[in-house]
């Protein structure tokens, strides 16, 4: 009896131990069923992550064509590593798994990761827990990366959704999609092949397919398909604006936040066709059409297409009358999205990174050389204004500014800010007038002695609450991170509240009124956030005289 009791007790304990081990394994390696098959993720800090989930099939078999859903798989697919990223205009499919490290003495983002291929339609999900019966569905934050329409990826530590998901009890999704010629080569005017009818917006249709994947699958990850916020920085913000004018995307998202990225107009057919004609000429295919063109394009190596894509630095979505029937924000805000709340923001010193990062001599420019530097770098945005007159205006407004300060302030006001102003004004003139908010990122980065101040991209680690993962943007010391953390908490909480309610107001910030044309209330993201009325109003009015036109359109 004693022996039997011992054996039974031992077997029971072993069974209990095995059950606990299986439960622990299931919690650390969660499995979720999607429409294409089961995926297995990993858990860290109480957040389950699923990396590299296919939302579309390999695009190498459908070059320059709309995407299709992935082929279903059997068994469980491990999703614990970044998926491939799209071919890059400035890179190569032969690129190393990680980009070269940036100069530690300049402002820079964490490196991009993962191989490059045409099998790039992957997304990533972070969730406090996959769906269980009776659990309340969480709002979804769907992030689109920057890099214009030419390059970029979400495969980087900067876009890790762990802290944001944990802080706000939200589901975070980040997405890769086709870029440059692979996503925006407009062939409809150069061939009668129906396969290419939507080729000028294939990259945008990738995003639509990803949003459809969210609608169909995100509930299984604990997300609410009826509370999806699309947000993006730079090119990602421009893609958000474009999605707002695309009928195929209507109803797939419910709030928008655009960060330093606007798309007032898209490429007209003529400009897009000329761009594509140059691309084909580079390949020696300018006289080929019909199905023969498709056969030849399909047969070319990826590297050859990448090289041809460099004929243009301005690949853009196309107003093709189909996928994109009109300009995103011209002549007005898209009526299709009037019922969708929108936040628009810019950083105070956009061009200190965008221009100054590649031309360090501008930080020590003289008054004598300043007008010529403005003409060289932003002359096309001045609308015929004499740069000497622009300098005179700025010296009058800001007598303590150095020549470099004037250069970057004027370059930002004429080049990087007007698109946001136009979009906000047109929203204010529409039925969406009480559902639009504007912000300005003022917090100065201490990196490189503080010379970059509040440059392009600076708001990303604050909204993601990823300061410690972004030393080249925030500073690497514990003290620098500690000083910035309260602002990151306020900004990320504001984004979370907006995702949940459609209104950004919360206890972490002062009352943030919606944007109108009389007060132009703007949230100023500083060490202590505050609201201002029409900040930089003189600069805004001066830049408006130049009649901004979107580059490449």
C-alpha positions as CSV (number, residue, x, y, z in Angstrom):
1,X,0.0,0.0,0.0
2,X,2.8,2.3,0.9
3,X,4.5,1.6,-2.4
4,X,1.2,2.1,-4.4
5,X,0.5,5.3,-2.5
6,X,4.0,6.5,-3.3
7,X,3.7,5.6,-6.9
8,X,0.2,7.2,-7.3
9,X,1.4,10.3,-5.5
10,X,4.5,10.5,-7.7
11,X,2.6,10.0,-10.9
12,X,0.0,12.6,-9.8
13,X,2.8,15.1,-9.1
14,X,4.5,14.4,-12.4
15,X,1.2,14.8,-14.2
16,X,0.6,18.1,-12.4
17,X,4.1,19.3,-13.2
18,X,3.7,18.3,-16.9
19,X,0.4,20.2,-17.0
20,X,2.0,23.3,-15.5
21,X,4.9,23.1,-17.9
22,X,2.6,22.8,-20.9
23,X,0.6,25.8,-19.6
24,X,3.8,27.8,-19.1
25,X,5.0,26.9,-22.6
26,X,1.6,27.9,-24.1
27,X,1.8,31.2,-22.3
28,X,5.4,31.9,-23.5
29,X,4.8,30.6,-27.0
30,X,1.2,31.5,-27.8
31,X,-0.5,30.1,-30.9
32,X,-3.2,32.0,-32.8
33,X,-5.3,30.8,-35.7
34,X,-5.4,33.2,-38.7
35,X,-7.3,32.9,-41.9
36,X,-4.3,31.4,-43.6
37,X,-3.2,29.1,-40.8
38,X,-1.9,29.0,-37.2
39,X,1.0,31.2,-36.0
40,X,3.2,30.8,-33.0
41,X,4.7,33.9,-31.3
42,X,6.7,34.6,-28.2
43,X,6.0,36.4,-24.9
44,X,8.2,39.1,-23.2
45,X,7.2,41.3,-20.3
46,X,3.7,40.0,-20.4
47,X,3.2,40.9,-24.1
48,X,2.8,38.4,-26.8
49,X,4.6,39.2,-30.1
50,X,4.1,37.7,-33.5
51,X,6.7,38.8,-36.1
52,X,6.7,38.3,-39.8
53,X,3.1,37.1,-40.3
54,X,2.3,36.9,-44.0
55,X,-0.7,39.0,-45.0
56,X,-0.1,38.7,-48.7
57,X,1.5,36.3,-51.1
58,X,5.1,36.6,-52.5
59,X,4.9,39.6,-54.9
60,X,7.7,38.3,-57.1
61,X,5.0,36.2,-58.9
62,X,2.8,39.3,-59.3
63,X,5.2,42.1,-60.0
64,X,3.5,45.5,-60.3
65,X,0.1,43.9,-59.8
66,X,-2.3,44.2,-56.8
67,X,-1.5,41.8,-54.0
68,X,-3.4,38.7,-53.1
69,X,-3.8,36.9,-49.8
70,X,-1.1,34.4,-48.8
71,X,-1.3,30.7,-49.6
72,X,-2.7,28.8,-46.6
73,X,-0.3,26.6,-44.7
74,X,-0.7,23.5,-42.6
75,X,0.8,23.1,-39.1
76,X,2.0,25.9,-37.0
77,X,4.1,28.7,-38.5
78,X,6.7,30.2,-36.1
79,X,6.5,34.0,-36.2
80,X,9.4,35.1,-34.0
81,X,11.7,36.9,-36.4
82,X,11.3,39.9,-38.7
83,X,9.9,39.1,-42.2
84,X,11.7,40.3,-45.3
85,X,11.5,44.0,-46.1
86,X,10.7,45.5,-49.5
87,X,13.5,46.3,-52.0
88,X,14.9,49.7,-51.2
89,X,15.6,52.6,-53.5
90,X,18.8,53.4,-51.7
91,X,19.8,49.9,-50.8
92,X,20.2,46.5,-52.4
93,X,18.8,43.0,-52.0
94,X,22.4,42.0,-51.3
95,X,22.3,44.2,-48.1
96,X,23.5,42.6,-44.9
97,X,20.9,41.5,-42.4
98,X,21.6,44.8,-40.5
99,X,22.3,48.2,-42.0
100,X,25.7,49.7,-41.2
101,X,25.8,51.5,-37.9
102,X,25.3,55.2,-37.9
103,X,27.7,57.9,-36.9
104,X,27.4,58.1,-33.1
105,X,28.0,61.9,-33.3
106,X,24.9,62.6,-35.3
107,X,21.2,62.2,-34.8
108,X,20.2,58.8,-36.1
109,X,17.5,56.1,-35.9
110,X,18.2,52.5,-34.8
111,X,19.3,50.3,-37.7
112,X,16.9,48.5,-40.0
113,X,17.0,44.7,-39.8
114,X,16.1,41.7,-41.9
115,X,16.8,40.6,-45.5
116,X,15.4,42.2,-48.6
117,X,13.2,40.4,-51.1
118,X,9.9,40.6,-53.0
119,X,8.3,38.3,-50.4
120,X,7.8,41.4,-48.2
121,X,4.1,41.5,-47.3
122,X,4.5,40.8,-43.6
123,X,3.2,42.4,-40.5
124,X,3.9,42.2,-36.8
125,X,1.5,42.1,-33.9
126,X,2.0,42.9,-30.2
127,X,-0.9,42.1,-27.8
128,X,-1.3,41.8,-24.0
129,X,-3.0,38.4,-24.7
130,X,-4.7,36.7,-27.6
131,X,-8.4,36.6,-27.6
132,X,-10.2,34.5,-25.0
133,X,-14.0,34.1,-24.6
134,X,-15.5,37.1,-22.7
135,X,-12.5,39.3,-23.0
136,X,-13.1,42.9,-24.0
137,X,-11.6,43.7,-27.4
138,X,-8.7,46.2,-27.5
139,X,-8.2,49.2,-29.8
140,X,-5.7,48.6,-32.6
141,X,-2.7,50.8,-33.5
142,X,-1.7,50.1,-37.1
143,X,1.7,51.8,-37.8
144,X,3.0,52.6,-41.3
145,X,6.8,53.4,-41.6
146,X,8.5,56.4,-43.2
147,X,11.1,56.6,-45.9
148,X,8.8,58.5,-48.4
149,X,7.5,55.9,-50.9
150,X,11.1,54.9,-51.7
151,X,12.5,53.0,-48.7
152,X,12.1,52.1,-45.1
153,X,10.8,49.3,-43.0
154,X,9.2,48.6,-39.6
155,X,11.9,46.0,-38.9
156,X,13.8,48.0,-36.2
157,X,13.8,48.3,-32.5
158,X,12.3,51.7,-32.7
159,X,9.0,50.3,-33.7
160,X,8.8,47.5,-31.1
161,X,5.2,47.6,-29.8
162,X,5.8,45.9,-26.4
163,X,5.8,49.0,-24.2
164,X,2.9,50.7,-26.0
165,X,0.8,47.5,-25.9
166,X,1.6,47.1,-22.2
167,X,1.0,50.7,-21.2
168,X,-2.3,51.1,-22.9
169,X,-3.8,47.6,-23.1
170,X,-3.9,48.0,-26.9
171,X,-2.9,45.8,-29.8
172,X,0.0,47.2,-32.0
173,X,0.4,46.2,-35.6
174,X,3.3,47.3,-37.8
175,X,3.5,46.6,-41.5
176,X,5.9,46.2,-44.5
177,X,4.8,46.8,-48.0
178,X,6.1,47.4,-51.5
179,X,8.0,50.6,-52.3
180,X,9.5,52.6,-55.1
181,X,9.0,51.1,-58.6
182,X,7.9,47.8,-57.1
183,X,4.9,49.6,-55.6
184,X,4.3,52.6,-57.8
185,X,5.3,51.9,-61.4
186,X,2.4,53.2,-63.4
187,X,2.1,51.1,-66.6
188,X,-1.6,51.5,-67.5
189,X,-0.8,54.2,-70.1
190,X,2.0,52.2,-71.6
191,X,0.4,48.8,-72.2
192,X,-3.0,47.4,-72.6
193,X,-2.3,44.5,-70.3
194,X,-5.1,44.5,-67.7
195,X,-2.8,43.0,-65.1
196,X,-1.2,46.5,-64.8
197,X,-4.4,48.5,-64.5
198,X,-3.6,49.3,-60.8
199,X,0.2,49.1,-61.0
200,X,0.7,52.8,-60.0
201,X,-0.9,52.1,-56.6
202,X,0.2,48.5,-55.9
203,X,2.0,49.6,-52.7
204,X,-1.1,51.4,-51.4
205,X,-3.2,48.3,-52.2
206,X,-0.7,46.3,-50.1
207,X,-1.7,48.5,-47.2
208,X,-5.4,48.0,-48.0
209,X,-4.8,44.2,-48.0
210,X,-3.0,44.5,-44.6
211,X,-6.0,46.4,-43.2
212,X,-8.3,43.7,-44.5
213,X,-6.2,41.2,-42.7
214,X,-6.6,43.2,-39.5
215,X,-10.4,43.3,-40.1
216,X,-10.5,39.5,-40.6
217,X,-7.9,38.4,-38.0
218,X,-7.2,40.9,-35.3
219,X,-10.0,39.7,-33.0
220,X,-8.1,36.4,-32.6
221,X,-5.2,38.5,-31.1
222,X,-7.5,40.4,-28.8
223,X,-8.0,43.4,-31.0
224,X,-11.2,45.3,-32.0
225,X,-11.6,45.5,-35.8
226,X,-14.0,48.4,-35.3
227,X,-11.4,50.6,-33.5
228,X,-8.4,50.7,-35.8
229,X,-6.1,53.7,-35.8
230,X,-3.8,54.1,-38.7
231,X,-0.7,56.3,-37.9
232,X,2.5,56.9,-39.6
233,X,5.6,59.1,-39.8
234,X,6.9,60.9,-42.8
235,X,6.1,58.7,-45.8
236,X,3.9,56.7,-43.5
237,X,1.8,59.8,-42.7
238,X,1.6,60.5,-46.4
239,X,0.3,57.0,-46.9
240,X,-2.3,57.6,-44.2
241,X,-3.5,60.7,-46.1
242,X,-3.7,58.7,-49.3
243,X,-5.7,55.9,-47.7
244,X,-8.2,58.5,-46.6
245,X,-9.1,59.1,-50.3
246,X,-9.1,55.4,-51.4
247,X,-12.6,53.8,-51.6
248,X,-11.1,50.3,-51.1
249,X,-9.8,51.4,-47.7
250,X,-13.0,53.0,-46.5
251,X,-14.3,51.5,-43.3
252,X,-11.1,49.6,-42.6
253,X,-9.8,52.3,-40.2
254,X,-11.5,54.6,-37.8
255,X,-8.9,57.2,-36.6
256,X,-5.8,58.7,-38.3
257,X,-2.6,60.3,-37.0
258,X,-0.1,61.8,-39.5
259,X,3.4,62.6,-38.2
260,X,5.5,64.9,-40.4
261,X,4.0,63.3,-43.5
262,X,1.3,64.8,-45.7
263,X,0.0,64.0,-49.2
264,X,-1.9,67.0,-50.6
265,X,-1.6,65.8,-54.2
266,X,-0.6,62.5,-55.8
267,X,1.2,62.0,-59.1
268,X,-1.0,62.8,-62.1
269,X,-1.0,60.2,-64.9
270,X,1.3,62.2,-67.2
271,X,4.1,62.6,-64.7
272,X,3.7,59.0,-63.5
273,X,3.8,57.8,-67.1
274,X,6.9,59.7,-67.9
275,X,8.6,58.3,-64.8
276,X,7.7,54.8,-65.8
277,X,8.8,55.4,-69.4
278,X,12.3,56.3,-68.0
279,X,12.3,53.1,-65.9
280,X,11.5,51.0,-69.0
281,X,14.1,52.8,-71.1
282,X,16.7,52.0,-68.4
283,X,15.8,48.3,-68.9
284,X,15.7,48.5,-72.7
285,X,12.0,47.8,-72.8
286,X,10.6,51.1,-74.0
287,X,9.2,49.6,-77.2
288,X,7.7,46.5,-75.6
289,X,4.0,46.3,-74.6
290,X,1.2,43.8,-74.0
291,X,1.8,40.5,-72.4
292,X,5.3,40.4,-73.8
293,X,6.2,43.3,-71.5
294,X,4.9,41.3,-68.5
295,X,6.9,38.3,-69.6
296,X,10.1,40.3,-69.8
297,X,9.6,42.2,-66.6
298,X,8.8,39.0,-64.7
299,X,12.1,37.4,-66.1
300,X,14.4,40.2,-64.9
301,X,16.5,39.7,-61.7
302,X,15.5,41.7,-58.7
303,X,18.8,43.6,-58.7
304,X,18.2,44.8,-62.2
305,X,14.8,46.2,-61.3
306,X,16.3,47.9,-58.2
307,X,18.9,49.6,-60.4
308,X,16.3,50.8,-62.8
309,X,14.1,52.2,-60.0
310,X,16.8,54.7,-59.2
311,X,15.9,56.7,-62.3
312,X,13.5,58.5,-60.0
313,X,13.7,59.8,-56.5
314,X,10.0,60.5,-56.3
315,X,7.9,57.4,-56.7
316,X,4.4,58.3,-55.6
317,X,0.8,57.0,-55.6
318,X,-1.0,57.9,-58.8
319,X,-4.4,59.6,-59.4
320,X,-5.4,56.8,-61.7
321,X,-9.2,57.1,-61.6
322,X,-9.4,53.6,-60.1
323,X,-7.7,52.7,-56.8
324,X,-7.0,56.4,-56.2
325,X,-9.8,58.4,-57.9
326,X,-8.7,61.9,-56.7
327,X,-5.9,63.8,-55.0
328,X,-5.8,63.0,-51.3
329,X,-6.3,66.6,-50.0
330,X,-6.9,68.7,-53.1
331,X,-9.0,70.6,-53.7
332,X,-10.4,69.8,-50.3
333,X,-10.2,67.2,-47.5
334,X,-11.5,63.9,-48.9
335,X,-15.2,63.7,-48.1
336,X,-14.8,59.9,-47.9
337,X,-13.1,60.4,-44.5
338,X,-15.0,63.4,-43.1
339,X,-16.3,61.2,-40.3
340,X,-12.8,59.9,-39.4
341,X,-10.9,61.8,-36.6
342,X,-7.4,63.0,-37.5
343,X,-4.3,64.3,-35.7
344,X,-1.7,66.1,-37.7
345,X,1.8,67.0,-36.4
346,X,5.2,68.2,-37.4
347,X,8.5,68.7,-35.5
348,X,9.7,72.3,-35.0
349,X,13.1,71.7,-36.7
350,X,12.3,69.1,-39.4
351,X,15.1,70.1,-41.8
352,X,17.9,70.1,-39.2
353,X,17.9,66.3,-39.8
354,X,16.5,66.1,-43.3
355,X,19.0,68.6,-44.8
356,X,21.5,69.2,-42.1
357,X,22.1,65.5,-41.5
358,X,23.7,65.3,-45.0
359,X,25.3,68.8,-45.1
360,X,27.0,69.4,-41.7
361,X,28.6,72.6,-43.0
362,X,25.2,74.3,-42.9
363,X,25.4,74.4,-39.1
364,X,28.2,76.9,-39.4
365,X,27.0,78.9,-42.5
366,X,27.6,82.6,-42.7
367,X,25.1,85.4,-43.3
368,X,26.8,86.0,-46.7
369,X,26.3,82.5,-47.8
370,X,22.8,82.0,-46.4
371,X,20.6,83.3,-49.3
372,X,22.5,81.1,-51.8
373,X,22.1,78.1,-49.5
374,X,18.4,78.6,-49.2
375,X,18.1,79.0,-53.0
376,X,20.1,75.7,-53.5
377,X,18.2,73.6,-51.0
378,X,14.6,75.0,-51.0
379,X,14.5,77.3,-54.0
380,X,11.7,75.3,-55.6
381,X,9.6,75.9,-52.5
382,X,10.0,79.6,-52.3
383,X,7.6,80.4,-55.1
384,X,9.8,83.0,-56.7
385,X,10.5,84.8,-53.5
386,X,14.0,86.3,-53.2
387,X,15.8,84.4,-50.5
388,X,17.4,87.6,-49.3
389,X,14.0,89.0,-48.5
390,X,13.2,85.7,-46.6
391,X,16.3,86.1,-44.5
392,X,15.4,89.7,-43.8
393,X,12.0,88.6,-42.5
394,X,13.5,86.0,-40.2
395,X,16.1,88.3,-38.8
396,X,13.4,90.7,-37.9
397,X,11.2,88.1,-36.2
398,X,14.1,86.3,-34.4
399,X,17.0,88.8,-33.8
400,X,18.9,86.2,-31.7
401,X,18.9,83.6,-34.4
402,X,22.2,82.6,-36.0
403,X,22.5,82.1,-39.8
404,X,22.1,78.4,-39.3
405,X,19.0,79.0,-37.2
406,X,17.5,81.1,-39.9
407,X,18.4,78.6,-42.6
408,X,16.7,75.6,-40.9
409,X,13.7,77.6,-39.7
410,X,13.0,79.0,-43.2
411,X,13.7,75.6,-44.9
412,X,11.3,73.9,-42.5
413,X,8.6,76.5,-42.9
414,X,8.7,76.4,-46.8
415,X,9.5,72.8,-47.4
416,X,8.3,70.5,-44.5
417,X,5.4,72.3,-42.8
418,X,3.0,73.6,-45.5
419,X,1.5,70.3,-46.4
420,X,0.4,69.8,-42.8
421,X,-1.0,73.4,-42.7
422,X,-3.0,72.8,-45.9
423,X,-4.4,69.5,-44.7
424,X,-5.4,70.9,-41.3
425,X,-7.0,74.0,-43.0
426,X,-9.0,71.9,-45.4
427,X,-10.2,69.6,-42.6
428,X,-11.2,72.7,-40.7
429,X,-13.2,73.9,-43.7
430,X,-15.1,70.5,-43.9
431,X,-17.6,68.7,-41.8
432,X,-14.6,67.2,-40.0
433,X,-13.9,70.6,-38.4
434,X,-14.4,69.4,-34.8
435,X,-12.5,66.1,-35.3
436,X,-9.1,67.5,-36.2
437,X,-6.2,68.2,-33.8
438,X,-2.7,69.6,-34.6
439,X,0.6,69.3,-32.7
440,X,4.1,70.6,-32.9
441,X,7.1,68.6,-31.4
442,X,9.4,71.1,-29.7
443,X,11.4,68.9,-27.3
444,X,15.1,69.4,-28.1
445,X,17.2,66.3,-28.6
446,X,20.5,66.4,-26.6
447,X,22.3,64.2,-29.3
448,X,25.3,65.8,-31.0
449,X,25.4,68.6,-28.5
450,X,21.8,69.5,-29.2
451,X,22.4,71.0,-32.6
452,X,19.5,69.1,-34.2
453,X,17.0,70.4,-31.7
454,X,13.6,68.8,-32.7
455,X,14.3,67.2,-36.0
456,X,12.3,65.0,-38.4
457,X,11.5,61.6,-36.7
458,X,12.0,62.7,-33.2
459,X,8.4,62.1,-32.1
460,X,8.5,58.4,-33.0
461,X,10.2,57.1,-29.9
462,X,8.0,59.2,-27.7
463,X,4.7,57.9,-29.1
464,X,6.1,54.3,-29.1
465,X,7.5,54.9,-25.5
466,X,10.8,53.4,-26.7
467,X,13.3,56.0,-25.5
468,X,15.8,53.5,-24.2
469,X,15.8,51.7,-27.6
470,X,16.6,55.0,-29.4
471,X,19.9,56.4,-28.1
472,X,20.8,58.1,-31.3
473,X,17.7,60.1,-31.1
474,X,17.1,60.7,-27.3
475,X,20.6,60.2,-25.8
476,X,22.2,57.1,-24.3
477,X,22.6,58.0,-20.7
478,X,20.1,57.0,-18.0
479,X,19.8,60.7,-17.0
480,X,18.9,61.7,-20.6
481,X,16.2,59.0,-20.8
482,X,14.9,59.9,-17.3
483,X,14.4,63.5,-18.2
484,X,12.6,62.6,-21.4
485,X,10.4,59.9,-20.0
486,X,7.6,62.1,-18.6
487,X,7.0,63.5,-22.1
488,X,7.0,60.0,-23.6
489,X,4.4,58.9,-21.1
490,X,2.2,61.9,-21.9
491,X,2.5,61.4,-25.7
492,X,2.0,57.6,-25.7
493,X,-0.9,57.9,-23.3
494,X,-2.5,60.6,-25.6
495,X,-2.1,58.2,-28.6
496,X,-3.7,55.4,-26.6
497,X,-6.6,57.5,-25.4
498,X,-7.2,58.6,-29.0
499,X,-7.2,55.0,-30.2
500,X,-9.7,54.1,-27.6
501,X,-12.1,57.1,-27.9
502,X,-11.4,59.0,-31.0
503,X,-10.5,62.1,-28.9
504,X,-6.9,62.6,-27.7
505,X,-7.8,64.5,-24.5
506,X,-6.7,62.8,-21.3
507,X,-5.4,63.6,-17.8
508,X,-1.8,63.6,-18.9
509,X,-2.1,66.8,-21.0
510,X,-3.8,70.2,-20.8
511,X,-7.1,70.5,-22.6
512,X,-6.4,70.1,-26.4
513,X,-9.0,72.0,-28.4
514,X,-9.7,70.9,-32.0
515,X,-8.2,72.9,-34.8
516,X,-10.0,75.8,-36.4
517,X,-9.0,78.7,-38.6
518,X,-9.6,81.4,-36.0
519,X,-7.4,80.1,-33.1
520,X,-5.4,77.4,-34.8
521,X,-4.9,75.7,-31.4
522,X,-1.8,73.5,-31.4
523,X,-0.4,71.0,-28.8
524,X,3.2,71.8,-28.1
525,X,5.1,68.7,-27.1
526,X,7.7,70.1,-24.7
527,X,9.0,68.9,-21.3
528,X,5.7,70.2,-20.0
529,X,3.1,70.0,-22.8
530,X,1.1,73.2,-23.4
531,X,-1.4,74.5,-26.0
532,X,-0.6,77.5,-28.1
533,X,-2.7,79.5,-30.6
534,X,-1.2,79.8,-34.1
535,X,2.5,79.2,-33.2
536,X,4.9,80.5,-35.8
537,X,2.0,82.4,-37.4
538,X,4.3,84.9,-39.2
539,X,6.2,82.0,-40.8
540,X,3.0,80.3,-41.8
541,X,1.6,83.3,-43.5
542,X,4.9,84.0,-45.3
543,X,5.2,80.4,-46.6
544,X,1.6,80.5,-47.7
545,X,2.6,83.2,-50.3
546,X,4.8,80.6,-52.0
547,X,1.8,78.4,-52.9
548,X,3.2,75.1,-51.9
549,X,3.2,72.2,-54.4
550,X,3.9,68.6,-53.5
551,X,7.3,67.4,-54.9
552,X,6.9,64.9,-57.6
553,X,3.3,65.9,-58.5
